Amino acid sequence: MNAPAASILVVDDEPDLRTLYELTLLREGYRVETAATLQEARQQLQTLRFDVVISDMRLPDGFGMELLQDLRDQQRRERCVVMTAYGSAENAVEALRCGAFDYLTKPVDLKQFRLVVASAVQGSGGVPPPRSSPRTPDMRSASAAPAPLAETGTANTALERLVGDSEAMRNVKQRVLKVARGMAPVLVHGESGTGKELVAQALHASSQRASGPLVAVNCGAIPENLLEAEFFGARKGSYTGATQDRLGYFQAAQGGTLFLDEIGDLPLAMQSKLLRAIQERSVRPLGSTQEETVDVRIVSATHRDLAADVQAGRFRQDLYYRLNVIEIVIPPLRERREDLPALCQALLARIASESGITPPALTPAALSAIASYPLTGNVRELENLLHRAVALSDGDKLHLDGISGTPGTAPPPHTPPPVPAPSPTLPADADLPDDLQAWLDQQERDILVRALHAMGFNRTATAARLGISLRQIRYRIARLNIVAPHDPEPCADQDDAP
């Protein structure tokens, strides 16, 4: 027996548009009711239950946001999609923050309209969309049918990889479960090594898009001249070496989640193109004259202070607001030391599984020694520390004797930490520089030279120490004409040096 068709309420005061939306949805097999005003919509909602409510932002007697607030206050099961005028990005962002499932920009593209409605119906919990294969239901909706065991297990497994029962980690997990339900973009913020990609995986696995792909992209690892082709795809012959059509990250993530790691490393020119793709929900492959509609949820991550980058002109403000609709902050390990026992056990079990060995036991003495490390590299540094301890331990107990911290991080206790060099200060008023850019370049050069010397001219380690990407440090070394000692050429790459 076929499941009943999903029911949808369309709220728009323009009769022609209302009829167009109604006919489009009827052709897709949905049951449709309409309303021209906020009052009519409220009357419909008093007597009927829907799977999705689609409302224009501006109505003769109020705003679509009021309808969204009603649904939230009454804890209704309906998912709300709002329609905003072209260029009203702030309205769309505000609606998403207030709990809207998704938004559409007027004039509405009907293909995009059908995609968004289908996605909202799948997330509403009860009814699969007509004329499409069933997708994973939202496992957290109170009215949702029980999810298949394998799919529930996938979501639980992803959440369990966020190890820790501290209050900070419980807050992260609760926020993941809450925001996984919608389509609002999520910005994951945390220091390097805190597990930002694990949060993205948990968001994807806990959403109704779990059966679709999760495509993870390290934005700082792509050569700048390949960014557009990598993100949007390319047609055969569009550039030298393009011997066949290729999909970009957006097309590969169709129906799923696109995870943009280290989003702050994207060059400004690419930020502009990314913003347009997110706003228009379409991309144009290199060498193509046609745009392709894409249906992806954007999750991005960074260890940088993007708000400061916006102020400094390094990151587009409009893209920042578009990505930072919902923020999830991952606490550094120093703020959740109570999670260390569980983290160590989980990491030791993974190391043992990968190595095919029985892991040495984590003794109280070993745990105490681990807790005394600064662990400024967070969970990644902890894992590296345990890898070395397992490799060097004899017998069935874990020993940390002689194990030093990760290169580039603070040393273990009992060794005085190095005194940081004083930060450069601006000259007194009487000695203000005549050439500000030259003065700034000199300060930057001094910092880079000190850091390169400290890291043995290993550019990868230096970039990590300064919190920038390898591409950024290469650019700065070339721009500032920094050379290695006894080397006539610009600083040679010693990334593989011991």
Legacy VTK file of the C-alpha trace (Angstrom):
# vtk DataFile Version 3.0
C-alpha trace
ASCII
DATASET POLYDATA
POINTS 498 float
0.000 0.000 0.000
1.396 3.372 -1.012
2.038 5.987 1.666
-0.267 9.020 1.550
1.019 12.022 -0.363
2.664 14.769 1.629
0.497 17.780 2.441
1.745 21.325 1.862
0.431 24.764 2.773
1.392 27.582 0.386
1.085 31.148 1.711
1.462 33.991 -0.822
-0.641 37.106 -1.452
-0.008 37.173 -5.224
-2.758 35.064 -6.899
-0.734 34.229 -10.020
2.273 33.023 -8.043
0.096 31.137 -5.581
-1.571 29.303 -8.472
1.799 28.568 -10.102
3.178 27.042 -6.893
-0.025 25.069 -6.330
-0.046 23.589 -9.855
3.656 22.738 -9.656
3.161 20.863 -6.391
-0.013 19.112 -7.581
1.863 17.809 -10.619
4.447 16.364 -8.226
1.698 14.456 -6.446
1.435 16.486 -3.239
-1.782 17.529 -1.495
-1.895 21.343 -1.455
-3.798 24.019 0.460
-3.287 27.758 -0.057
-3.647 30.992 1.893
-3.306 34.632 0.847
-2.753 36.211 4.268
-1.217 35.478 7.628
-4.681 35.178 9.179
-5.835 32.642 6.567
-2.695 30.595 7.126
-3.258 30.545 10.882
-6.849 29.390 10.349
-5.645 26.560 8.117
-3.072 25.507 10.705
-5.716 25.447 13.458
-7.734 22.768 11.667
-5.163 20.853 9.611
-1.730 19.298 9.930
0.833 19.682 7.151
4.234 18.291 6.312
5.610 21.558 4.913
4.590 25.235 5.063
5.874 27.502 2.287
5.394 31.176 3.057
6.313 34.469 1.453
8.269 36.727 3.802
5.977 39.742 3.258
2.218 39.328 3.604
-0.557 41.962 3.631
-1.213 41.529 7.354
2.219 40.560 8.660
5.368 38.611 7.940
6.171 35.002 7.231
8.518 35.123 10.224
5.449 35.386 12.466
4.146 32.134 11.023
7.519 30.530 11.646
7.414 31.757 15.237
3.917 30.274 15.673
5.157 26.872 14.498
8.086 27.030 16.903
6.009 28.151 19.880
3.449 25.392 19.292
6.183 22.802 18.654
4.516 21.833 15.407
5.962 19.143 13.145
5.727 21.226 9.947
8.930 22.325 8.280
8.857 25.914 7.110
10.352 27.203 3.860
10.382 30.998 3.459
10.507 32.972 0.202
12.431 36.243 0.186
12.972 38.979 -2.385
16.171 38.809 -4.442
19.055 40.420 -2.587
17.440 40.106 0.863
20.171 37.848 2.159
19.806 39.138 5.714
16.147 38.046 5.756
17.036 34.543 4.632
19.801 34.242 7.216
17.517 35.485 9.988
14.806 33.018 8.987
17.278 30.122 9.086
18.505 31.209 12.499
14.912 31.285 13.721
14.342 27.691 12.675
13.254 27.768 9.021
14.206 24.578 7.214
15.293 26.414 4.065
14.635 29.489 1.944
13.878 30.386 -1.682
14.763 33.623 -3.452
12.187 35.340 -5.662
11.765 35.075 -8.574
11.630 31.372 -7.720
13.184 28.871 -10.097
10.670 26.012 -10.310
13.310 23.285 -10.533
14.931 24.626 -7.397
11.468 24.994 -5.847
10.748 21.290 -6.362
14.136 20.268 -4.946
13.727 22.341 -1.782
10.169 21.092 -1.188
11.231 17.466 -1.683
14.081 17.945 0.798
11.732 19.544 3.341
9.197 16.727 2.964
11.863 14.104 3.559
12.902 15.932 6.701
9.387 16.344 8.070
9.440 12.816 9.382
6.359 11.125 8.099
5.954 10.938 4.380
8.373 10.187 1.559
8.126 12.562 -1.378
6.256 11.300 -4.429
8.208 10.269 -7.523
11.502 9.839 -5.718
13.376 7.129 -3.913
12.974 7.117 -0.131
15.681 8.853 1.848
16.663 8.640 5.473
13.951 10.124 7.735
14.850 12.650 10.393
15.619 10.448 13.386
15.038 13.201 15.902
11.566 14.309 14.860
8.991 13.327 17.467
6.528 12.369 14.762
9.037 10.517 12.598
8.667 6.868 11.753
11.455 4.726 13.253
14.562 4.748 11.106
16.066 1.478 9.882
18.549 0.023 12.339
21.572 0.458 10.081
20.847 4.139 9.521
20.229 4.795 13.225
23.477 2.990 13.958
25.357 5.205 11.515
24.160 8.364 13.267
24.927 6.929 16.710
28.389 5.805 15.594
29.178 9.277 14.258
28.090 10.880 17.521
30.035 8.337 19.591
33.225 9.373 17.797
32.806 12.738 19.552
34.355 11.240 22.665
33.766 12.878 26.022
31.062 13.415 28.586
32.151 16.825 29.862
29.555 19.561 29.882
31.296 21.249 26.954
31.109 18.107 24.797
27.517 17.369 25.809
26.626 20.854 24.591
28.355 20.176 21.261
26.474 16.884 20.775
23.136 18.435 21.689
23.730 21.264 19.235
24.663 18.785 16.501
21.395 16.907 16.997
19.401 20.122 17.011
20.842 21.768 13.908
21.125 18.554 11.872
17.396 18.737 11.170
17.458 21.702 8.797
19.306 23.009 5.772
20.841 26.075 7.440
24.597 26.421 6.799
26.743 25.549 9.817
30.150 26.999 10.702
32.244 24.747 12.959
34.870 26.713 14.840
37.702 25.252 16.862
41.463 25.098 17.241
43.499 22.758 15.073
43.185 19.157 16.215
39.868 19.526 18.081
37.861 17.327 15.691
35.993 19.705 13.389
35.611 17.071 10.681
34.124 14.636 13.209
31.441 17.221 13.989
30.714 17.601 10.268
30.401 13.814 9.945
28.009 13.703 12.907
25.900 16.525 11.426
25.621 14.652 8.132
24.910 11.246 9.695
22.227 12.735 11.970
20.394 14.520 9.144
17.850 13.356 6.592
20.711 13.582 4.065
22.609 10.711 5.677
21.965 8.421 2.698
23.538 11.013 0.388
27.258 11.724 0.007
29.437 13.670 2.433
32.179 15.394 0.441
35.001 16.870 2.545
37.251 19.530 1.002
40.407 21.034 2.503
40.233 24.540 1.076
43.861 25.272 1.977
45.252 22.303 0.047
43.989 23.132 -3.465
46.253 25.102 -5.837
44.656 28.468 -6.534
44.567 27.964 -10.309
42.541 24.746 -9.879
39.984 25.994 -7.362
37.174 26.775 -9.811
37.464 23.459 -11.658
37.674 21.515 -8.408
34.603 23.188 -6.914
32.359 23.535 -9.968
33.625 20.907 -12.405
34.945 21.265 -15.944
33.993 20.280 -19.458
36.288 18.352 -21.760
38.763 20.699 -23.440
38.062 23.612 -21.066
41.752 23.727 -20.091
44.976 21.951 -20.989
44.777 18.374 -19.795
40.976 18.263 -19.505
40.496 15.123 -21.604
36.996 14.400 -20.307
34.154 15.991 -18.371
34.717 16.005 -14.638
32.459 16.680 -11.694
33.242 19.321 -9.106
32.743 19.065 -5.376
29.257 20.594 -5.563
28.048 18.016 -8.098
29.713 15.171 -6.178
27.848 16.215 -3.007
24.444 16.376 -4.776
21.710 15.375 -2.331
24.163 15.337 0.562
26.553 17.565 2.504
29.561 19.587 1.313
32.101 20.095 4.108
34.466 23.008 3.469
37.349 22.631 5.911
39.644 25.616 6.569
37.267 27.903 4.687
39.320 30.922 5.809
42.154 29.878 3.464
40.113 30.508 0.300
41.374 33.439 -1.806
39.024 36.416 -2.091
38.294 35.789 -5.781
37.110 32.259 -5.034
35.104 33.469 -2.048
33.018 35.581 -4.428
32.308 32.614 -6.707
31.488 30.376 -3.760
29.032 32.952 -2.407
27.193 33.045 -5.718
26.990 29.235 -5.890
25.521 29.084 -2.379
23.022 31.886 -3.030
21.893 30.689 -6.457
22.145 26.950 -5.656
23.688 26.453 -9.050
27.174 26.188 -10.546
28.612 26.653 -14.015
31.392 24.168 -14.873
34.446 25.540 -16.636
33.874 25.513 -20.382
30.088 25.305 -20.055
27.479 27.916 -20.961
24.785 26.280 -18.831
24.336 26.408 -15.090
23.570 23.240 -13.156
21.247 23.230 -10.146
22.843 21.724 -7.050
21.193 20.487 -3.866
23.776 20.442 -1.087
23.966 21.480 2.529
27.027 23.571 3.373
29.023 22.852 6.525
32.276 24.800 6.856
35.033 24.837 9.457
37.908 27.052 10.483
40.416 27.594 13.261
40.718 31.272 12.304
38.833 34.251 13.691
36.782 34.938 10.565
35.172 38.027 12.088
38.638 39.541 12.470
39.496 38.463 8.929
36.369 40.271 7.713
37.488 43.445 9.470
40.959 43.098 7.944
39.533 42.601 4.451
40.790 39.013 4.149
37.324 37.434 4.121
34.122 38.616 2.465
31.551 39.869 4.946
28.582 38.651 2.876
30.061 35.135 2.626
30.785 35.137 6.360
27.155 35.922 7.201
25.949 33.336 4.681
28.137 30.577 6.172
27.795 31.530 9.845
24.032 31.053 10.138
24.545 28.521 12.914
27.861 28.202 14.752
29.161 25.174 16.629
32.210 25.889 18.782
34.397 22.920 19.725
36.227 23.474 23.022
40.007 22.943 23.133
41.265 19.969 25.097
42.587 22.199 27.897
38.977 23.184 28.666
37.774 19.585 29.013
40.559 17.729 30.751
37.980 15.463 32.402
37.518 13.806 28.998
41.147 12.639 28.871
40.554 9.089 30.252
37.801 8.353 27.733
39.763 9.954 24.897
42.908 7.964 25.709
40.980 4.686 25.851
39.230 5.405 22.534
42.470 6.414 20.831
44.375 3.411 22.186
41.620 1.108 20.915
41.883 2.712 17.445
45.684 2.431 17.450
45.426 -1.236 18.432
42.865 -1.928 15.704
44.974 -0.249 13.027
48.191 -1.946 14.173
46.736 -5.376 14.887
48.145 -5.437 18.413
46.860 -5.597 21.962
47.229 -2.062 23.357
49.202 -1.601 26.560
47.070 -0.794 29.591
46.508 2.860 30.482
47.759 3.054 34.065
46.950 5.898 36.498
50.611 6.922 36.324
50.513 7.105 32.526
47.252 9.047 32.604
48.717 11.476 35.138
51.755 11.995 32.924
49.550 12.628 29.887
47.463 15.120 31.860
50.626 17.080 32.670
51.309 17.812 28.987
50.117 21.154 27.569
48.485 19.334 24.592
48.246 22.573 22.651
47.680 20.468 19.527
44.500 19.100 21.155
43.223 15.617 20.291
45.532 15.286 17.272
48.569 15.863 19.493
47.199 13.429 22.074
46.852 10.757 19.380
50.411 11.327 18.178
51.653 11.136 21.766
49.873 7.797 22.301
51.170 6.431 18.989
54.752 7.077 20.113
54.094 5.732 23.611
52.619 2.489 22.233
55.559 2.051 19.846
58.134 2.571 22.602
56.386 0.753 25.465
57.545 -2.684 26.564
55.242 -5.138 28.264
51.535 -4.757 28.843
51.535 -1.284 30.397
51.765 2.098 28.698
54.927 4.046 29.516
55.606 7.670 28.677
59.195 7.808 29.912
61.281 9.799 27.448
58.310 10.729 25.270
58.462 14.400 24.343
55.671 16.620 23.101
54.795 17.115 19.464
57.340 19.311 17.640
56.226 22.896 17.606
54.118 22.587 20.767
54.968 23.472 24.344
57.242 20.931 26.102
56.075 18.763 29.009
56.279 20.032 32.596
59.564 20.330 34.444
61.038 22.019 31.330
60.714 25.791 31.462
58.714 26.952 28.452
60.523 29.299 26.072
59.945 32.961 26.664
58.029 34.363 23.689
59.664 37.150 21.759
58.115 40.533 22.434
55.510 41.606 19.916
56.540 44.459 17.641
55.098 47.763 18.708
54.140 50.730 16.640
56.655 53.597 16.793
55.845 56.595 18.950
53.808 59.392 17.394
56.954 61.354 16.581
58.384 58.374 14.672
55.377 57.222 12.680
56.503 55.428 9.519
56.502 57.346 6.255
55.718 54.124 4.381
53.232 52.041 6.393
53.260 49.062 4.010
57.047 48.845 4.072
57.020 49.001 7.885
54.379 46.246 8.080
56.296 44.119 5.589
59.413 44.411 7.752
57.528 43.329 10.870
56.046 40.371 8.990
59.465 39.459 7.608
61.059 39.543 11.069
58.340 37.248 12.472
58.655 34.784 9.581
62.449 34.664 9.804
62.305 34.014 13.579
59.722 31.287 13.115
61.618 29.673 10.230
64.815 29.601 12.282
62.946 28.053 15.227
61.550 25.316 12.963
64.787 24.599 11.123
63.418 26.242 7.973
60.718 23.560 7.708
57.928 25.502 6.022
55.152 23.039 6.916
56.019 23.195 10.627
56.412 26.986 10.464
52.999 27.409 8.833
51.389 25.243 11.524
53.191 27.214 14.255
51.888 30.529 12.881
48.376 29.267 12.182
48.466 29.797 8.415
48.354 27.449 5.440
51.374 26.125 3.569
50.259 28.031 0.481
50.108 31.276 2.466
53.595 30.885 3.918
55.035 30.045 0.481
53.483 33.216 -0.877
54.852 35.327 1.981
58.356 33.845 1.692
58.446 34.637 -2.013
56.928 38.116 -1.596
59.313 39.115 1.191
62.341 37.538 -0.524
63.334 35.408 2.461
66.301 33.101 1.803
67.697 30.205 3.788
71.212 30.534 5.243
73.955 29.808 2.683
71.339 29.500 -0.052
71.336 32.045 -2.895
67.799 31.095 -3.936
64.603 31.976 -2.045
64.001 29.745 0.956
64.167 26.150 -0.288
61.471 23.656 0.626
62.676 21.530 3.494
59.319 20.035 4.384
60.774 16.529 4.418
63.787 17.483 6.511
64.200 15.498 9.704
LINES 1 499
498 0 1 2 3 4 5 6 7 8 9 10 11 12 13 14 15 16 17 18 19 20 21 22 23 24 25 26 27 28 29 30 31 32 33 34 35 36 37 38 39 40 41 42 43 44 45 46 47 48 49 50 51 52 53 54 55 56 57 58 59 60 61 62 63 64 65 66 67 68 69 70 71 72 73 74 75 76 77 78 79 80 81 82 83 84 85 86 87 88 89 90 91 92 93 94 95 96 97 98 99 100 101 102 103 104 105 106 107 108 109 110 111 112 113 114 115 116 117 118 119 120 121 122 123 124 125 126 127 128 129 130 131 132 133 134 135 136 137 138 139 140 141 142 143 144 145 146 147 148 149 150 151 152 153 154 155 156 157 158 159 160 161 162 163 164 165 166 167 168 169 170 171 172 173 174 175 176 177 178 179 180 181 182 183 184 185 186 187 188 189 190 191 192 193 194 195 196 197 198 199 200 201 202 203 204 205 206 207 208 209 210 211 212 213 214 215 216 217 218 219 220 221 222 223 224 225 226 227 228 229 230 231 232 233 234 235 236 237 238 239 240 241 242 243 244 245 246 247 248 249 250 251 252 253 254 255 256 257 258 259 260 261 262 263 264 265 266 267 268 269 270 271 272 273 274 275 276 277 278 279 280 281 282 283 284 285 286 287 288 289 290 291 292 293 294 295 296 297 298 299 300 301 302 303 304 305 306 307 308 309 310 311 312 313 314 315 316 317 318 319 320 321 322 323 324 325 326 327 328 329 330 331 332 333 334 335 336 337 338 339 340 341 342 343 344 345 346 347 348 349 350 351 352 353 354 355 356 357 358 359 360 361 362 363 364 365 366 367 368 369 370 371 372 373 374 375 376 377 378 379 380 381 382 383 384 385 386 387 388 389 390 391 392 393 394 395 396 397 398 399 400 401 402 403 404 405 406 407 408 409 410 411 412 413 414 415 416 417 418 419 420 421 422 423 424 425 426 427 428 429 430 431 432 433 434 435 436 437 438 439 440 441 442 443 444 445 446 447 448 449 450 451 452 453 454 455 456 457 458 459 460 461 462 463 464 465 466 467 468 469 470 471 472 473 474 475 476 477 478 479 480 481 482 483 484 485 486 487 488 489 490 491 492 493 494 495 496 497
